Amino acid sequence: MKTRPLFAIALTTLSLGASLTSVAHGAQATPYRYGQDLDIAKVIAIEVPNSPQCEVVTAKMTYRNSAGEVHVLDYEQLSSVCSNQN
């Protein structure tokens, strides 16, 4: 078996994932405005802060647009605790 090409592919995949993470963390988040047109080709990550009570929290979505650029968008949503309440 040819383990060298498989190792090279795995290493490349890991380094690409690490670079996307560093780009996403270094990008300035843009706040979402109601009715804003978004060009989202692929969602990379969604981060929602934990909250012990039902309240509005600011979530963060990292995505790639159709041109391949990585963007970070802040938006507001209800915390997950709200969905558990009657």
Secondary structure, 3 states (H helix, E strand, C coil): CCHHHHHHHHHHHHHHHHHHHHHHHHCCEEECCCCCCCCCCEEEEEECCCCCCCCEEEEEEEEECCCCCEEEEEEEEECHHHHCCC
